[in-house]
Amino acid sequence: MIGSACAPSLADQRPWWEPGTKTGYHALTFGYVLGEVVRRTTGRTLAGALRDEIAGPLGIEDELHFGVPAPFVPRVAQQGPEGAAPPRPERGSPQDRAVPPGVQPTAAFANRADVLRADIPAQGTMTARAVARLYAALLGYLDGVRLVSPERLHVMAATAFSGVDQVMGFPTSWALGYSQARLGAESRPGSTFGMVGSNGSAAYADIDSGVAVGVMRNRIVGDFTAVKAIDAIVAGHHG
C-alpha cells in the first residue's frame, strides 16, 4: 500500500523547522500522516475507516472515496482540458519540494486509473452531493447520524495556527486540518471550516448559518467564480 511505504519515509525526514513554531501547506504528506494515525489506532486504512464510519452510515459509500473501487473508475468525470496543469513552482523552492514533479496536479495525472484507485488520503474522489452531506452531518443536521458533538464542532473550527505559510509564502490561518478561508465572504474564524482545491473545487461548513457547501469541478484550470458566488449567497442569507 502507498501509505505503508510513505509513512516510514516521512518519519525519517528531518523537520524543516521546530514542530509547532511554523506552518507550511503540505498537501500530499499530511494525508499519509493522518492515515497512519488512523491505521495504528484502528487497524484499518483511512479509506476503510472513511467507508465504514462515515460514508456507509451517510449513504454515500458509492460517492466518497480515498481510492476509487475498480468498478466505479469508469464513472469518474475526466479532468480537463487535456494537458492542463498549473504553473510549475520555482525549481528548488519550498513549494517545488513539497509537491515534486511526478505528482503535480495535472489533468493527465488526475485521470490515471492507477492514481484514482490508489489509497492517497490527500486526493479524495467525490461528488458534490457526497461532500456536502458529509459537512451537513458534521454540523449535526442529518437525522440519525452524528459524527461529532456540538462541543467538538467548535473545537474543529477554532484557529489552531496563524502565521506566514512557509511553503506558499503568504499569511494564513488554519483550524485543526481545515482551512478557515472563504472566497466570497469575510472569513469568520470559529465558524467556517473546510477546504478549497486548486482546480476551483471547494467544500465547507458554516456553523453560524448552518449551511454546508460542496462544489466539485472537473477542470484543472483554477476558476473560483462558482465558489465565490455561492459563498456570497450563503453570507448574504445569514446576514
C-alpha positions as CSV (number, residue, x, y, z in Angstrom):
1,M,0.0,0.0,0.0
2,I,1.2,3.5,-0.8
3,G,0.5,4.7,2.8
4,S,2.6,1.9,4.3
5,A,5.5,2.9,2.1
6,C,5.2,6.7,2.6
7,A,4.7,6.7,6.4
8,P,8.2,5.3,7.3
9,S,9.8,7.7,4.8
10,L,8.1,10.7,6.3
11,A,9.1,9.5,9.8
12,D,12.7,9.5,8.8
13,Q,12.6,13.1,7.4
14,R,14.2,15.9,9.4
15,P,11.7,18.7,10.1
16,W,12.1,22.0,8.2
17,W,11.5,23.9,11.4
18,E,10.8,23.1,15.1
19,P,7.4,21.5,15.3
20,G,4.7,23.8,16.5
21,T,6.5,27.0,15.6
22,K,5.5,27.5,11.9
23,T,3.1,26.2,9.3
24,G,3.6,25.0,5.8
25,Y,1.0,23.6,3.3
26,H,2.0,20.0,2.6
27,A,-1.0,18.8,0.6
28,L,0.1,15.2,0.0
29,T,2.1,14.2,3.0
30,F,-0.5,15.5,5.5
31,G,-2.8,12.7,4.3
32,Y,-0.3,10.0,4.9
33,V,0.5,11.2,8.4
34,L,-3.2,11.3,9.3
35,G,-3.8,7.9,7.6
36,E,-1.0,6.3,9.7
37,V,-2.6,7.6,12.9
38,V,-5.9,6.0,11.9
39,R,-4.2,2.7,10.9
40,R,-2.3,2.4,14.2
41,T,-5.4,3.3,16.2
42,T,-8.0,1.2,14.4
43,G,-6.0,-1.3,12.3
44,R,-7.8,0.0,9.2
45,T,-6.7,2.2,6.3
46,L,-8.0,5.7,6.2
47,A,-10.1,4.6,3.1
48,G,-11.6,1.8,5.1
49,A,-12.4,4.0,8.1
50,L,-14.0,6.6,5.8
51,R,-16.2,3.9,4.2
52,D,-17.2,2.2,7.4
53,E,-17.6,5.1,9.8
54,I,-18.7,7.9,7.6
55,A,-19.7,7.1,4.0
56,G,-21.7,4.0,4.8
57,P,-23.8,5.5,7.6
58,L,-24.4,8.6,5.4
59,G,-25.5,6.5,2.4
60,I,-22.7,7.9,0.2
61,E,-20.4,4.9,0.1
62,D,-20.6,4.9,-3.7
63,E,-19.7,8.6,-4.0
64,L,-17.0,9.4,-1.4
65,H,-13.6,7.6,-1.7
66,F,-10.0,7.6,-0.8
67,G,-9.1,5.1,-3.6
68,V,-11.9,4.5,-6.0
69,P,-13.1,0.9,-6.2
70,A,-12.3,-0.6,-9.7
71,P,-15.9,-0.9,-10.8
72,F,-16.5,2.8,-10.1
73,V,-13.5,4.2,-12.0
74,P,-15.4,4.5,-15.4
75,R,-17.9,6.7,-13.6
76,V,-15.4,9.3,-12.6
77,A,-15.5,12.5,-14.6
78,Q,-12.3,13.1,-16.5
79,Q,-10.3,16.2,-15.6
80,G,-9.6,18.7,-18.4
81,P,-8.7,20.3,-20.6
82,E,-6.3,17.7,-21.9
83,G,-2.7,18.7,-20.9
84,A,-3.8,21.3,-18.4
85,A,-1.5,22.0,-15.5
86,P,-0.9,24.8,-13.0
87,P,2.3,26.8,-13.4
88,R,5.3,25.0,-12.1
89,P,6.8,26.5,-8.9
90,E,10.3,27.8,-9.0
91,R,12.8,24.9,-9.1
92,G,14.1,24.1,-5.6
93,S,11.5,26.3,-3.8
94,P,9.6,25.0,-0.8
95,Q,6.5,24.6,-3.0
96,D,8.5,22.6,-5.5
97,R,9.9,20.4,-2.8
98,A,6.5,19.9,-1.2
99,V,4.9,18.7,-4.4
100,P,7.6,17.2,-6.7
101,P,7.1,16.9,-10.5
102,G,5.9,13.3,-10.5
103,V,2.8,14.1,-8.5
104,Q,1.9,17.6,-9.8
105,P,-1.9,18.1,-10.1
106,T,-2.1,17.9,-13.9
107,A,-5.1,16.6,-15.9
108,A,-3.1,13.6,-17.1
109,F,-2.1,12.7,-13.5
110,A,-5.6,13.1,-12.2
111,N,-7.2,10.9,-14.9
112,R,-4.9,7.9,-14.5
113,A,-6.8,4.9,-13.3
114,D,-4.0,3.7,-11.0
115,V,-4.0,7.1,-9.3
116,L,-7.8,7.1,-8.9
117,R,-7.7,3.6,-7.4
118,A,-4.7,4.3,-5.1
119,D,-5.4,5.0,-1.4
120,I,-4.0,8.5,-1.3
121,P,-5.6,10.3,1.7
122,A,-5.0,13.8,0.3
123,Q,-6.7,13.1,-3.0
124,G,-10.2,12.1,-2.4
125,T,-12.7,11.5,-5.2
126,M,-16.3,12.5,-4.5
127,T,-19.5,14.0,-5.8
128,A,-20.6,17.5,-4.6
129,R,-23.7,15.8,-3.0
130,A,-21.5,13.5,-1.0
131,V,-19.1,16.1,0.4
132,A,-22.0,18.5,1.2
133,R,-23.8,15.7,3.0
134,L,-20.6,14.9,4.9
135,Y,-20.3,18.5,6.1
136,A,-24.0,18.7,6.9
137,A,-23.5,15.6,9.1
138,L,-20.6,17.3,10.9
139,L,-23.0,20.3,11.5
140,G,-25.5,17.9,13.1
141,Y,-28.3,18.3,10.6
142,L,-28.8,14.7,9.4
143,D,-31.2,12.6,11.4
144,G,-29.8,9.5,13.0
145,V,-26.1,10.3,12.2
146,R,-23.9,12.5,14.4
147,L,-20.2,12.5,13.6
148,V,-19.1,14.9,16.3
149,S,-20.5,16.6,19.4
150,P,-21.5,20.3,19.3
151,E,-18.6,21.0,21.6
152,R,-16.1,19.2,19.3
153,L,-17.5,21.0,16.3
154,H,-16.4,24.4,17.7
155,V,-13.0,23.0,18.6
156,M,-12.6,21.8,15.0
157,A,-13.4,25.3,13.6
158,A,-11.3,27.2,16.1
159,T,-8.0,28.8,14.9
160,A,-5.1,26.4,15.7
161,F,-2.3,28.4,14.0
162,S,-1.8,31.7,12.3
163,G,1.3,32.9,10.5
164,V,3.1,33.0,7.2
165,D,2.9,29.7,5.3
166,Q,6.5,28.5,4.8
167,V,5.6,26.7,1.6
168,M,3.1,29.0,-0.1
169,G,4.7,32.3,1.2
170,F,1.6,34.2,2.3
171,P,-0.2,34.8,5.7
172,T,-2.7,32.1,6.6
173,S,-4.8,30.7,9.5
174,W,-5.7,27.1,10.0
175,A,-8.1,25.1,12.1
176,L,-7.3,21.5,13.0
177,G,-6.7,20.2,9.5
178,Y,-9.2,22.5,7.9
179,S,-8.9,25.8,6.2
180,Q,-10.9,28.8,7.5
181,A,-10.7,30.7,4.3
182,R,-13.8,31.9,2.4
183,L,-13.7,33.2,-1.1
184,G,-17.0,35.1,-1.4
185,A,-17.4,36.5,2.1
186,E,-15.3,37.6,5.0
187,S,-13.9,34.6,6.9
188,R,-15.2,34.2,10.5
189,P,-12.7,32.2,12.5
190,G,-14.5,29.8,14.7
191,S,-17.5,29.4,12.3
192,T,-16.2,28.2,8.9
193,F,-14.1,25.1,8.3
194,G,-13.5,23.2,5.1
195,M,-11.1,23.2,2.1
196,V,-10.6,24.8,-1.2
197,G,-9.0,22.9,-4.1
198,S,-6.5,24.1,-6.7
199,N,-8.9,23.5,-9.6
200,G,-11.7,25.6,-8.2
201,S,-13.5,22.9,-6.1
202,A,-14.5,23.7,-2.5
203,A,-16.3,22.2,0.4
204,Y,-17.0,23.7,3.8
205,A,-19.4,24.0,6.7
206,D,-20.6,27.3,8.2
207,I,-21.7,26.9,11.8
208,D,-23.3,30.3,12.1
209,S,-25.7,29.8,9.2
210,G,-25.9,26.0,9.4
211,V,-25.2,25.6,5.7
212,A,-22.9,23.0,4.1
213,V,-21.5,23.7,0.7
214,G,-19.9,21.3,-1.9
215,V,-18.7,22.5,-5.3
216,M,-16.8,19.9,-7.4
217,R,-15.2,20.8,-10.7
218,N,-13.6,18.7,-13.4
219,R,-11.3,21.3,-14.8
220,I,-7.7,21.6,-13.7
221,V,-7.6,25.3,-14.6
222,G,-8.3,27.2,-11.3
223,D,-11.6,29.2,-11.5
224,F,-13.2,30.1,-8.2
225,T,-16.1,32.1,-9.8
226,A,-18.8,29.5,-8.8
227,V,-17.4,29.1,-5.2
228,K,-17.3,32.9,-4.7
229,A,-20.9,33.3,-6.0
230,I,-22.3,30.5,-3.8
231,D,-20.4,31.7,-0.7
232,A,-21.7,35.2,-1.2
233,I,-25.2,33.9,-1.3
234,V,-24.7,31.9,1.9
235,A,-23.2,35.0,3.6
236,G,-26.0,37.2,2.4
237,H,-28.6,34.8,3.6
238,H,-27.0,34.6,7.1
239,G,-26.7,38.4,7.3
